[in-house]
Amino acid sequence: MSQTLTSTMPPENGFKRASTVLLSGDRPYLLYIAFALLLVVFSAASPVFFSVDNFLNIGRQTALVSIIAVGMTFVIVTGQIDLSVASTLALSGMTAALAMQHISNNWVLGAVVGIATGGIVGLINGTLTTHLAIPSFLVTLGMLGIARGIALIVTDTKPVLITNQEYWDVFGEGYFAGVPVPVLWTVLIFAIGAVLLHGSTFGRRVYATGGNASAARYSGINVKRTTTISFVLTGALAGLAALVLTARSHAARPDVAQGLELDVIAAVILGGSSLFGGRGLIVGTLLGSLIIGVLNNGLVLTGVSSALQVVIKGVIIIAAVAFSKK
Amino acid sequence: MTLEAGHNHVGAVAVKGRDETLIKVTQVSKKFGGVHALKGIDLEVNAGEVNALLGENGAGKSTLIKIIAGAMTADGGSIEIAGREHSFKSPAESRAAGLAVVYQELSLIPSLSVAANLFLGREPRNRLGLVNRRKLLRDADEFLDSYGFPLDSKARVSDLPFAYRQMTEISKALIGDVRVLVLDEPTSALTSGEEEILFSAVERVTARGVGVIYVTHRLKEVFRISHRVTILRDGRNAATMLTKDVDMDKLVAEIVGPNHNGLKTAVASDNTLSQPGHGNGVSSSSSPIFQLKAVSNDRLRGVDLEVREGEIHGLAGSIGSGRTEILETVFGLRKIKAGTMSMDGKEVSIKSPYEAIAKGIALAPEDRHEEGLILDQTIEQNLALPRLKGLTRYGWFLRKASKAQANLAMQTLSVKAPASSVRVKNLSGGNQQKVVFAKWFPPVPKLLLLDEPTVGVDVGAREEIYGVVRDIARSGSAVLVASSDLLELMILCDRISIVADGRVVTTVNRSELIGEEELHRLIQQSHSFSKELS
């Protein structure tokens, strides 16, 4: 296929054409290549990297970023941003643990309370953004502080222990068919996200809202509601991520996951979503999350210092966005 | 080169007379992928001459202008300016050679004053290196006066009506050593009074020996302003003629080409104005589908309006009169504070476009790029937007049904595109406007609202759009058209309401009007009438 393409074109245009195909936002081919390249490099550099165990390990470590990144894709495609997800996660974990400690030590109750807390934070973000017309960057920057602060205040910065075995198993430590549950939750959320964004009518509204909000409004689309729902979705998924994290650590801590929002946003942008809205694919976000996960894992395995790891990640993110711009 | 030196240069050209060729474009060609947009175009402009560049959308006008402006490079051919061959690699190079282009999209900074915009980046400085505000305003006033532009140099651009912003844009382009001025549809958003100011300005420019390339879709202007006409068709020169040697019929024939019969009808020539009856001959007995009674809000001050079954009803008035705001209010984009709206005799309340659409109301907005279309999405995606609810089963989007509906709509309006999966931004202006229309039928809306339905649309597509509008009215729908193109209202409408200062001043039957000029007089009168009221 690619051979016939190149042969019909003059040589100097061949490269140009190939690069436009690779860099165009529709199908993130460049991302596939980058991902494959990462796998090759780390496999060569570390003998333990290329193994099923390590890949499941990566999946488990990346679950928090991946799950929230699905919601963030919706928010970014509508042309907004949510900086508060890490704080939302911390707060949701606290409310879930407190509910099980004080009301009833039932894992379903904990799950509902945790996800609902995230959803409510998202609802507040979305409502303030759309109805008061405050840029979401500022609303969620404020919420980043507020949610984290509340999480710290409720127990006076102390962690809350979780003693429910079923809760540990369902969200954090269990295995199903040999696969750790955090990986299964990730796969489930990506499947739902893909159906919602690419198959449902709501997905059409999301793209229209981010593509041109006033044209969407003139076409009878409720832009405010679409945007708000995207924020609620992201908040609820931050709540789910909180369940995964607290189930693994058997406790909710108010100071967890600081700076996680940057990894989440990086995953979505690496995945080819446009910060200006209107463009993005769930499969791109999946690859973006995996690249972040593989990077974290591979850099550790190859013995790169943690300080240098941060620098390398930053360089890769800027490079990826620079490439995808043209 | 300083302004002073520029004057001398232009003066010298003027002395040499009109025969000196300022710009000579020879056999310029351009390909986009497999599409041959330009297949060898010739164009010449002499000193002090206006050359009207005409052609349907997709004929190659925009591409040619972009090449001349240096925004695009040609694949072949040459551009000579004052005898020297140039190949522009950037707009700056083109500008340095004395070419100034005024595009349809404006490039002003809205938060700055007219004067600051005019001298942006070349402000007069005082001894401390700071901007000398007094001199800036004085220079700006002097400059504006020299062309007769009625602009207040202290006014902030964002406070100006659109027409005056455009005037500012044109004045800005004229500053410096300009030999050839390119105007890309400068009158598309202007009313007739404002057009005259533009024309007189163009005349002053040519009197100084500058050559003007004037792109337009309004053929009447060609006779008013141009000396020469260059017509493009399918990327080729269809004809180059002196304006005094042609008439309207010949012009239209050359633009549409030999394969288009029956298009010389209503669009261009004035004699069709005497034909009565446009919809299905609406009689005053047919029932009103839609009524506004004393409707007021932030922009409207008691609008009474009634549109009947099968009627095409026009809204005429100058910019800012409330034309567009009436449509926006009906469509639920503006809240009603007082008064009532009724459909089929029943009072209705419409608070959002969604509710308006549910009641069978459709709006094709004026600004298709901002409000009508999502340029980055495909034709199918755009056409699905107002119909999402009908294309959904259990939350699932019915992709196949949407595609089928898109293909049907494209066929109905003969949208020229290879498939419904083409992105809208890759279509020509006329085809984009057809997509805006296609969003709303089938099924036919009960009340169709049109705001400037043919701005930036070429002669052929314009006639097709008129045909569609008439068909819709004939099927029993009511149509409400707001337009600054009075000829368009005369051609389309059964009745015309004159709008001024947020109210309908009077409504006249089309058959009672003798010509466009009479409509224009009515608008002028309504203005003073409305002032007396308030």
Boltz contact constraints between the chains, C-beta under 6 A:
constraints:
  - contact:
      token1: [A, 200]
      token2: [B, 395]
      max_distance: 6.0
  - contact:
      token1: [A, 200]
      token2: [B, 397]
      max_distance: 6.0
  - contact:
      token1: [A, 201]
      token2: [B, 388]
      max_distance: 6.0
  - contact:
      token1: [A, 201]
      token2: [B, 392]
      max_distance: 6.0
  - contact:
      token1: [A, 201]
      token2: [B, 397]
      max_distance: 6.0
  - contact:
      token1: [A, 204]
      token2: [B, 388]
      max_distance: 6.0
  - contact:
      token1: [A, 204]
      token2: [B, 397]
      max_distance: 6.0
  - contact:
      token1: [A, 208]
      token2: [B, 374]
      max_distance: 6.0
  - contact:
      token1: [A, 208]
      token2: [B, 385]
      max_distance: 6.0
  - contact:
      token1: [A, 211]
      token2: [B, 374]
      max_distance: 6.0
  - contact:
      token1: [A, 211]
      token2: [B, 376]
      max_distance: 6.0
  - contact:
      token1: [A, 211]
      token2: [B, 377]
      max_distance: 6.0
  - contact:
      token1: [A, 212]
      token2: [B, 374]
      max_distance: 6.0
  - contact:
      token1: [A, 214]
      token2: [B, 370]
      max_distance: 6.0
  - contact:
      token1: [A, 214]
      token2: [B, 371]
      max_distance: 6.0
  - contact:
      token1: [A, 215]
      token2: [B, 371]
      max_distance: 6.0
  - contact:
      token1: [A, 215]
      token2: [B, 373]
      max_distance: 6.0
  - contact:
      token1: [A, 215]
      token2: [B, 374]
      max_distance: 6.0
  - contact:
      token1: [A, 218]
      token2: [B, 353]
      max_distance: 6.0
  - contact:
      token1: [A, 218]
      token2: [B, 365]
      max_distance: 6.0
  - contact:
      token1: [A, 218]
      token2: [B, 371]
      max_distance: 6.0
  - contact:
      token1: [A, 219]
      token2: [B, 385]
      max_distance: 6.0
  - contact:
      token1: [A, 219]
      token2: [B, 386]
      max_distance: 6.0
  - contact:
      token1: [A, 220]
      token2: [B, 353]
      max_distance: 6.0
  - contact:
      token1: [A, 220]
      token2: [B, 354]
      max_distance: 6.0
  - contact:
      token1: [A, 220]
      token2: [B, 357]
      max_distance: 6.0
  - contact:
      token1: [A, 220]
      token2: [B, 386]
      max_distance: 6.0
  - contact:
      token1: [A, 278]
      token2: [B, 376]
      max_distance: 6.0
